[in-house]
Amino acid sequence: MSNTKTKTDVKEAKQAVQLVEGLFKPSEASHIVNVLLEQKINFHKVQKLRLCEGNENSDTTYENSRIEELLKEKQIAKDYISIARKEGYNVVINGTLDISFVK
């Protein structure tokens, strides 16, 4: 028998997940940032494909703009970490995923 109670009248909920936190060598930081951004880019690519499924004239403007924006962010991060590498710095990364839902 379970003691778990399900609450169906939740008005708001929040959860924080620490994705990455710590001090990294530039090569490690580059890998971590690259993997996270590639996953985000791939998500939007899949969304774009889903929109086009059965209707190649679907409006994919939003997905295209997000992919383009993420590619720019990826390059900025790469350049930033490159500076750390050249200057002999390590890189601190703190990435928290905040999840919430509201009615």
C-alpha angles and dihedrals in degrees: 000000000000126000092198114121120202115219111206099175098068110147098184137004134181133191130178122204119191102222098177134356132165152061115302140181110249092254091053092045091049091052094047095048092044093052094047094048093044090055090051091048091048090052090058092045090055091047089052091051091049091053091051094047106118092353115063090180093064118135105255095165094119095049092045092051092047092050091049092047092049092050089054091048089050091054092047090051091048091051092046093051089045089060090052090051093050093046094046097247129142118225128239115210124189113177119172123179110212113201124187141155132198137184 
